[in-house]
Amino acid sequence: MSHCYLCGVLLDKSNSSVEHIIPNALGGNLKSRHLLCKKCNSDIGHQADSELAKQLNFFANMLNIRRDRGEPQEFKIRDEVSGVVYRCLPGGKPKRIDPEIITNNNQIVIKAPDKKIARQLLNRFKKIYVDLDIEKVISESTKSREYINNWCGFKIAIGGAATYKSVYKTALNFYIYSGGNINNICNIKQILFNENTVLDYVKPCYLNYELIGKDVDEVLHSILIYGDRKLGKLYCYIEYFNAIKYIVLLSDNYAGETINKSYIFDVLERKEISISNINTNWHHIIDGIFENLKLDSKQLEVSLENLLKVISDKQHNEHVNKLIDEAGNSTMNMFELSEGDIITEAVYDKLIEKTVDLLIPYLNGLMPKD
């Protein structure tokens, strides 16, 4: 039997909820039905998890993470030169919001994000050009790809009491999930529902070295938890996307059984992995500095730069592969070929031509500007 650790109600099929220990919005996969009832999960989720998800959505979007439900939320970016605002779809793919109308002598060119908006604009022009055949124009229109070759701006904020509550809840959930006794934790409701109290128990943790080693192309959600009677403390260290790092003090008077657990989740591969390169002394390091921990903006910047490099490489490789596949499919259709057919020299030459035609505009945009 298990009880909701917030309200104490006995959990059963009618009132239990699936609690993602790391929020589903961030791609978290570890979950349990033995932590919170539906009402408490909903209350604290709307209050805390949604704020954390909102703050870290940029990374979830740019990595196009897989989730149990839905996709990462889109957001808006602004071309710093032209001022044009775009929707940033999952995977960091910009899509025009407003259409562009270009008038050149007697020719009108409409650039629209989709056919629906194009039809709306053409209906306006039909009031002037009564003979305009809208469906013919739509059918003869071409789909093109444009690249943004300027810097784009967006806003992102990290931290705050609501976010810290979500971090604390992740630590608490993982402790209980790992077999910890809820009676070893005090003041849970006060911490989760008091904006001032939670700031004393959750702190940003940016050191000049890594507590968890990782490969350069890995993006991980990581949780470390340690507590014993000799230390007298129960700590939980959490990393989201390698870069957003917190330490949680779950108990400053810990008298429970020794617990030493870790959970490392590969966000891109969507699987739990084993890492041997964990600083085994991390809890003693934290214990000596917890009271004085503050956000180190320089170390945060280093962590973010490393993550953005992984994001950039991932998006680059995926887009190049997409262009190559697009060139291949176009060439196969042109020559009416199927998989397994013989590739002649003419087919090969056309494949090279189409590949270059697609790659050059993209690669030109990557060239440094004067």
C-alpha positions as CSV (number, residue, x, y, z in Angstrom):
1,M,0.0,0.0,0.0
2,S,1.1,3.5,-0.7
3,H,-0.2,6.9,0.3
4,C,0.0,10.4,-1.3
5,Y,2.9,12.0,0.4
6,L,1.1,15.4,0.4
7,C,-2.4,14.7,1.7
8,G,-1.9,11.2,3.0
9,V,-4.8,9.6,1.1
10,L,-4.5,5.9,0.4
11,L,-3.7,5.5,-3.3
12,D,-5.7,3.2,-5.5
13,K,-6.8,2.8,-9.1
14,S,-9.4,5.5,-8.8
15,N,-7.3,8.3,-7.3
16,S,-3.6,7.5,-8.2
17,S,-1.8,9.5,-10.9
18,V,1.1,8.8,-13.1
19,E,3.8,11.1,-11.7
20,H,6.8,11.9,-14.0
21,I,9.8,12.3,-11.7
22,I,11.4,14.5,-14.3
23,P,8.5,16.3,-16.0
24,N,7.1,14.8,-19.2
25,A,7.4,18.2,-20.9
26,L,11.2,17.9,-20.5
27,G,11.2,14.4,-22.0
28,G,11.3,12.7,-18.6
29,N,10.6,9.0,-18.7
30,L,10.9,7.7,-15.1
31,K,7.4,7.6,-13.6
32,S,5.4,6.1,-10.7
33,R,1.8,5.7,-9.6
34,H,2.8,5.5,-5.9
35,L,3.7,9.1,-5.1
36,L,0.8,11.5,-5.5
37,C,-3.0,11.4,-5.8
38,K,-4.6,13.0,-8.9
39,K,-5.6,16.2,-7.0
40,C,-2.2,16.9,-5.4
41,N,-0.4,16.0,-8.6
42,S,-2.6,18.5,-10.5
43,D,-2.2,21.2,-7.9
44,I,1.6,21.1,-7.7
45,G,2.0,20.3,-11.4
46,H,0.2,23.4,-12.5
47,Q,1.9,25.5,-9.9
48,A,5.5,24.3,-10.3
49,D,6.2,21.9,-13.1
50,S,4.5,24.1,-15.8
51,E,6.9,27.0,-14.9
52,L,10.0,24.8,-15.1
53,A,8.8,23.4,-18.4
54,K,8.1,26.9,-19.7
55,Q,11.6,28.0,-18.7
56,L,13.4,25.0,-20.3
57,N,11.1,24.7,-23.3
58,F,13.8,26.4,-25.5
59,F,16.1,23.4,-25.0
60,A,13.3,20.9,-25.4
61,N,12.2,22.6,-28.6
62,M,15.7,23.0,-30.1
63,L,16.5,19.3,-29.4
64,N,13.0,18.2,-30.6
65,I,12.8,15.8,-27.7
66,R,10.5,12.9,-27.7
67,R,7.8,12.8,-24.9
68,D,5.1,10.5,-23.8
69,R,2.5,13.2,-24.8
70,G,2.7,15.9,-27.4
71,E,5.6,17.9,-28.8
72,P,7.7,20.7,-27.3
73,Q,6.0,24.0,-27.5
74,E,6.8,26.5,-30.3
75,F,8.0,30.0,-29.4
76,K,8.6,33.2,-31.3
77,I,12.0,34.5,-32.6
78,R,12.8,37.8,-34.2
79,D,15.2,38.5,-37.0
80,E,17.4,41.2,-35.5
81,V,18.1,42.8,-39.0
82,S,14.7,42.7,-40.8
83,G,12.5,42.6,-37.7
84,V,10.5,39.7,-39.1
85,V,9.0,37.5,-36.4
86,Y,8.9,33.7,-36.9
87,R,7.3,30.8,-35.1
88,C,10.1,28.4,-34.0
89,L,8.7,24.9,-34.4
90,P,10.1,21.8,-32.7
91,G,13.7,21.2,-33.8
92,G,14.4,24.9,-34.1
93,K,12.7,25.2,-37.4
94,P,11.5,28.8,-38.1
95,K,8.2,29.3,-39.9
96,R,7.0,32.7,-41.2
97,I,4.0,34.1,-39.3
98,D,3.0,37.0,-41.5
99,P,2.9,36.8,-45.3
100,E,5.1,39.0,-47.5
101,I,3.7,40.8,-50.5
102,I,6.1,42.1,-53.1
103,T,4.9,44.4,-55.8
104,N,7.2,44.8,-58.9
105,N,5.6,46.8,-61.7
106,N,2.5,44.8,-62.7
107,Q,3.6,41.6,-60.9
108,I,2.6,40.7,-57.4
109,V,4.5,38.0,-55.5
110,I,3.0,36.6,-52.4
111,K,5.1,34.7,-49.8
112,A,2.8,32.9,-47.4
113,P,3.5,30.3,-44.7
114,D,0.8,28.0,-46.0
115,K,-2.0,27.6,-48.6
116,K,-4.7,28.7,-46.2
117,I,-3.2,32.1,-45.7
118,A,-2.3,32.4,-49.4
119,R,-6.0,31.9,-50.2
120,Q,-7.1,34.5,-47.7
121,L,-4.8,37.0,-49.4
122,L,-5.8,36.1,-52.9
123,N,-9.5,36.6,-51.9
124,R,-8.6,40.2,-51.0
125,F,-6.9,40.7,-54.4
126,K,-10.0,39.2,-56.2
127,K,-12.0,42.3,-55.1
128,I,-9.6,44.3,-57.3
129,Y,-8.8,41.6,-60.0
130,V,-12.2,40.0,-60.5
131,D,-10.9,37.6,-63.1
132,L,-8.3,36.1,-60.7
133,D,-8.5,32.3,-60.7
134,I,-7.5,31.6,-57.1
135,E,-7.3,27.8,-57.4
136,K,-5.2,28.0,-60.5
137,V,-2.8,30.4,-58.8
138,I,-2.6,28.0,-55.8
139,S,-2.0,24.9,-58.0
140,E,0.7,26.7,-59.9
141,S,2.4,28.1,-56.8
142,T,5.8,26.6,-55.8
143,K,7.0,25.6,-52.3
144,S,10.3,27.0,-51.5
145,R,12.8,27.0,-48.6
146,E,14.3,30.1,-47.2
147,Y,17.1,30.5,-44.6
148,I,17.4,33.1,-42.0
149,N,21.0,34.4,-42.3
150,N,20.8,36.9,-39.5
151,W,20.9,36.6,-35.7
152,C,17.5,36.0,-34.1
153,G,16.6,37.1,-30.6
154,F,14.4,35.4,-28.0
155,K,13.8,35.7,-24.3
156,I,14.6,33.0,-21.7
157,A,14.5,33.1,-17.9
158,I,15.7,30.5,-15.5
159,G,15.0,30.2,-11.8
160,G,12.5,31.5,-9.3
161,A,10.4,30.0,-6.5
162,A,7.9,28.1,-8.7
163,T,10.8,26.5,-10.6
164,Y,12.6,25.6,-7.4
165,K,9.4,23.8,-6.1
166,S,9.4,21.6,-9.2
167,V,13.1,20.8,-8.6
168,Y,12.4,20.0,-5.0
169,K,9.5,17.7,-6.0
170,T,11.8,15.8,-8.5
171,A,14.3,15.2,-5.7
172,L,11.6,14.1,-3.2
173,N,9.9,11.9,-5.8
174,F,13.2,10.2,-6.6
175,Y,14.0,9.6,-3.0
176,I,10.6,7.9,-2.4
177,Y,10.8,6.0,-5.7
178,S,14.3,4.7,-4.6
179,G,12.8,3.2,-1.5
180,G,13.3,6.2,0.9
181,N,11.0,6.7,3.9
182,I,8.8,9.8,3.7
183,N,9.0,10.1,7.5
184,N,12.7,11.1,7.1
185,I,11.6,14.3,5.3
186,C,10.2,17.2,7.3
187,N,8.3,20.4,6.3
188,I,7.3,19.1,2.8
189,K,4.1,21.1,2.6
190,Q,5.8,24.2,3.9
191,I,8.6,23.9,1.3
192,L,6.3,23.2,-1.6
193,F,3.7,25.8,-0.9
194,N,5.8,28.6,0.6
195,E,7.8,30.7,-1.9
196,N,10.3,31.9,0.7
197,T,11.0,28.5,2.3
198,V,11.8,26.6,-0.8
199,L,14.7,29.0,-1.6
200,D,16.5,27.7,1.5
201,Y,16.4,24.1,0.3
202,V,17.1,24.4,-3.4
203,K,20.1,26.2,-4.8
204,P,21.8,26.5,-8.2
205,C,25.0,24.4,-8.3
206,Y,27.7,25.5,-10.8
207,L,31.2,24.4,-9.9
208,N,34.3,24.8,-12.0
209,Y,34.3,21.0,-12.7
210,E,31.7,18.4,-13.6
211,L,30.2,16.1,-11.0
212,I,28.9,13.8,-13.7
213,G,31.1,13.0,-16.7
214,K,29.5,12.8,-20.1
215,D,30.5,12.5,-23.8
216,V,30.6,15.7,-25.9
217,D,27.5,14.7,-27.9
218,E,25.3,13.4,-25.0
219,V,22.4,15.4,-23.5
220,L,21.4,14.0,-20.1
221,H,18.9,14.4,-17.3
222,S,20.7,13.3,-14.2
223,I,19.8,12.7,-10.6
224,L,22.1,11.8,-7.7
225,I,20.9,11.2,-4.2
226,Y,22.9,10.5,-1.1
227,G,22.2,10.4,2.6
228,D,23.4,8.6,5.8
229,R,23.3,9.1,9.5
230,K,27.0,10.0,9.8
231,L,26.6,12.8,7.3
232,G,23.3,13.8,8.9
233,K,22.1,15.2,5.6
234,L,20.2,14.0,2.6
235,Y,21.2,15.7,-0.6
236,C,19.9,15.4,-4.2
237,Y,21.8,16.8,-7.2
238,I,19.9,17.3,-10.4
239,E,20.9,18.3,-13.9
240,Y,18.5,19.1,-16.7
241,F,19.9,18.9,-20.3
242,N,23.4,18.8,-18.9
243,A,23.3,22.6,-18.2
244,I,20.6,23.5,-15.7
245,K,22.0,22.3,-12.3
246,Y,20.5,22.3,-8.8
247,I,21.3,20.9,-5.4
248,V,18.4,20.0,-3.1
249,L,18.7,19.6,0.7
250,L,15.9,17.1,1.5
251,S,16.9,16.8,5.2
252,D,19.4,18.5,7.4
253,N,18.8,16.0,10.2
254,Y,18.8,12.7,8.4
255,A,18.6,9.6,10.5
256,G,17.4,7.1,7.9
257,E,19.0,4.2,6.2
258,T,22.0,5.0,3.9
259,I,20.9,5.8,0.4
260,N,23.2,6.2,-2.6
261,K,21.3,6.2,-5.9
262,S,21.7,7.7,-9.3
263,Y,19.6,8.0,-12.4
264,I,21.1,9.1,-15.8
265,F,18.7,9.4,-18.7
266,D,19.9,10.1,-22.3
267,V,17.4,12.6,-23.6
268,L,18.2,12.1,-27.3
269,E,18.3,8.3,-27.2
270,R,15.5,8.2,-24.7
271,K,17.0,5.5,-22.5
272,E,18.5,5.2,-19.1
273,I,22.3,4.7,-19.2
274,S,25.0,3.8,-16.8
275,I,27.8,6.2,-16.2
276,S,30.9,5.2,-14.1
277,N,32.4,8.7,-14.2
278,I,30.5,10.2,-11.3
279,N,32.4,12.1,-8.6
280,T,31.8,9.6,-5.7
281,N,32.7,12.4,-3.2
282,W,30.0,14.8,-4.5
283,H,27.9,14.8,-1.4
284,H,30.8,15.8,0.9
285,I,31.8,18.5,-1.6
286,I,28.2,19.9,-1.5
287,D,28.0,19.6,2.3
288,G,30.9,21.9,2.7
289,I,29.5,24.7,0.5
290,F,25.7,24.3,0.4
291,E,25.0,27.4,2.6
292,N,27.1,29.6,0.4
293,L,26.0,28.3,-3.0
294,K,24.9,31.1,-5.4
295,L,24.4,31.2,-9.1
296,D,27.8,31.4,-10.9
297,S,26.9,33.2,-14.1
298,K,30.3,32.3,-15.7
299,Q,29.9,28.6,-15.1
300,L,26.3,28.7,-16.2
301,E,27.5,30.4,-19.4
302,V,30.0,27.6,-20.0
303,S,27.3,24.9,-19.4
304,L,24.9,26.6,-21.8
305,E,27.6,27.1,-24.5
306,N,28.4,23.4,-24.3
307,L,24.8,22.5,-24.7
308,L,24.2,24.9,-27.6
309,K,27.2,23.3,-29.4
310,V,25.5,19.9,-29.1
311,I,22.2,21.4,-30.3
312,S,23.9,23.2,-33.3
313,D,25.7,20.0,-34.4
314,K,22.5,17.9,-34.1
315,Q,20.4,20.3,-36.1
316,H,23.2,20.7,-38.7
317,N,23.6,17.0,-39.2
318,E,19.9,16.4,-39.3
319,H,19.3,19.1,-41.9
320,V,22.1,18.0,-44.2
321,N,20.8,14.5,-44.1
322,K,17.3,15.7,-44.9
323,L,18.6,17.6,-47.9
324,I,20.5,14.6,-49.2
325,D,17.4,12.4,-48.8
326,E,15.3,15.0,-50.5
327,A,17.8,15.1,-53.5
328,G,17.8,11.3,-53.6
329,N,14.0,11.0,-53.6
330,S,13.6,13.7,-56.2
331,T,16.1,12.0,-58.5
332,M,14.5,8.6,-58.1
333,N,11.1,10.1,-59.0
334,M,12.5,11.9,-62.0
335,F,13.9,8.7,-63.4
336,E,11.0,6.6,-62.1
337,L,13.3,4.4,-60.2
338,S,12.6,2.1,-57.3
339,E,14.8,0.9,-54.5
340,G,17.2,-1.8,-55.9
341,D,17.2,-0.5,-59.5
342,I,20.5,0.0,-61.3
343,I,21.9,3.6,-60.9
344,T,23.2,4.8,-64.2
345,E,25.8,7.5,-64.7
346,A,23.0,9.9,-65.8
347,V,21.1,9.2,-62.5
348,Y,24.3,9.7,-60.5
349,D,25.1,13.0,-62.2
350,K,21.6,14.3,-61.6
351,L,21.8,13.2,-58.0
352,I,25.0,15.2,-57.5
353,E,23.5,18.2,-59.2
354,K,20.3,18.2,-57.1
355,T,22.3,17.6,-53.9
356,V,24.6,20.6,-54.6
357,D,21.6,22.8,-55.5
358,L,20.0,22.1,-52.1
359,L,23.2,22.3,-50.0
360,I,24.7,25.5,-51.4
361,P,22.0,27.9,-50.1
362,Y,22.2,26.3,-46.7
363,L,26.0,26.3,-46.5
364,N,26.2,29.9,-47.8
365,G,24.1,30.9,-44.8
366,L,26.7,29.4,-42.5
367,M,29.6,31.4,-44.0
368,P,30.8,34.2,-41.7
369,K,29.6,37.7,-42.8
370,D,31.8,40.7,-43.2
